[in-house]
């Protein structure tokens, strides 16, 4: 199929990621600056402001982490605090139904894995295109591996 992208290809919610990273940097800067400007605070209290700011920014950075990386031999799903590498043969179906917050991968072991790297939040059309591309890649890879559906 000539419409398929060259591998490796990374799917991630670009706009959502930009908003979260920008908010994290702004939050860290504002809280740290506030802590430094308050003259009545001790050095320990100022450090507390900076650590709190770093913790809050860290949470936003974790929320910006999700992605799906399709490579020649595997697909890596990176969610907020987890990472899972899958062989192409493990993925049976790529689902993004109306109302789903992100793509779900139906796996050969009978489970479903959320793939937060493709989510229709801010950029719905982009998420639909990414889900279709990943689905086409899975289908193309299953044609290469005829053992895939044996069980």
C-alpha positions in Angstrom: 0.0 0.0 0.0 1.7 3.2 -1.2 -0.3 5.5 1.1 1.4 4.1 4.2 4.0 6.3 5.9 7.6 5.2 6.1 8.5 3.6 9.4 9.3 4.6 12.0 6.3 6.9 12.5 5.3 8.6 15.8 1.7 9.4 16.6 1.1 11.9 19.4 -1.5 14.6 20.2 0.5 17.6 19.1 -1.8 20.4 20.2 -2.6 18.9 23.5 1.1 18.3 24.1 2.0 21.9 23.3 -0.7 23.2 25.6 0.4 20.9 28.5 4.1 21.7 28.1 3.5 25.4 27.8 1.2 25.4 30.9 3.8 23.4 32.8 6.5 25.9 32.0 4.3 28.9 32.8 3.1 27.3 36.1 6.6 26.5 37.2 7.8 30.0 36.3 4.9 31.8 38.0 4.9 29.9 41.3 8.7 30.0 41.6 8.8 33.7 40.8 6.1 34.3 43.3 8.0 32.4 46.0 11.2 34.4 45.3 9.4 37.7 45.3 7.7 37.3 48.7 10.3 38.9 51.0 8.8 37.6 54.2 9.5 33.9 53.3 12.5 32.1 54.6 14.9 30.2 52.3 13.2 26.9 53.2 9.8 28.3 52.3 11.1 29.6 49.0 12.5 26.2 48.3 9.1 24.7 49.1 7.5 27.0 46.5 10.0 25.9 43.9 9.6 22.2 44.7 5.8 22.5 44.6 6.1 24.2 41.2 8.3 21.5 40.0 5.9 18.8 41.2 2.9 20.5 39.5 4.8 21.0 36.2 6.0 17.4 36.4 2.4 16.2 36.4 1.6 18.3 33.3 4.8 16.9 31.6 3.6 13.4 32.4 0.2 14.1 30.8 2.1 15.3 27.7 4.1 12.0 27.5 1.7 9.7 25.5 2.7 8.6 22.1 2.5 5.6 19.8 5.6 4.7 17.8 5.3 2.3 14.9 8.6 0.7 13.8 9.5 -2.1 11.4 9.3 -4.9 14.0 7.1 -3.5 16.8 4.7 -0.8 18.0 5.5 0.9 21.3 2.7 2.4 23.2 3.8 5.1 25.7 1.0 6.2 28.1 1.2 8.5 31.1 3.3 6.3 33.4 3.7 3.1 31.3 5.4 1.9 28.2 4.6 -1.3 26.3 6.3 -2.8 23.2 4.1 -5.0 21.1 4.9 -7.2 18.1 2.7 -6.3 15.2 1.2 -9.8 15.4 -0.1 -9.0 18.9 -2.4 -6.2 17.6 -5.7 -7.5 16.1 -7.6 -4.3 15.8 -7.3 -0.5 16.2 -10.5 1.0 17.5 -11.5 4.7 17.8 -15.3 4.7 18.2 -17.4 7.9 18.5 -17.1 9.1 22.1 -13.8 7.2 22.8 -11.3 9.4 24.6 -8.4 7.7 22.8 -7.6 4.7 20.6 -7.9 1.2 22.0 -5.8 -1.7 20.6 -7.5 -5.1 20.8 -4.7 -7.6 21.5 -4.2 -11.3 20.7 -4.3 -12.2 24.4 -7.9 -11.0 24.7 -7.1 -7.7 26.3 -7.5 -4.2 25.1 -4.7 -1.6 25.5 -5.5 2.1 25.6 -3.1 4.1 23.3 -3.3 7.6 24.7 -1.0 8.9 21.9 -4.0 9.1 19.6 -6.8 11.0 21.2 -9.5 13.2 19.6 -9.5 15.9 22.3 -8.4 19.1 20.6 -7.7 17.8 17.1 -10.4 15.3 16.4 -9.8 15.0 12.6 -6.1 14.5 13.1 -6.8 11.7 15.6 -9.2 10.0 13.1 -6.5 10.2 10.4 -3.8 8.8 12.8 -6.1 5.9 13.9 -6.8 5.1 10.2 -3.1 5.2 9.4 -2.2 2.9 12.4 -5.1 0.6 11.4 -3.8 0.4 7.8 -0.2 -0.3 9.1 -1.6 -3.1 11.3 -3.5 -4.6 8.4 -0.4 -4.4 6.1 1.7 -6.0 8.8 -0.8 -8.8 9.3 -0.6 -9.7 5.6 3.2 -10.1 6.1 2.6 -12.4 9.0 0.2 -15.2 8.1 0.7 -16.9 11.4 -0.9 -13.9 13.1 -4.4 -15.2 13.5 -3.6 -18.8 14.5 -4.5 -19.5 18.1 
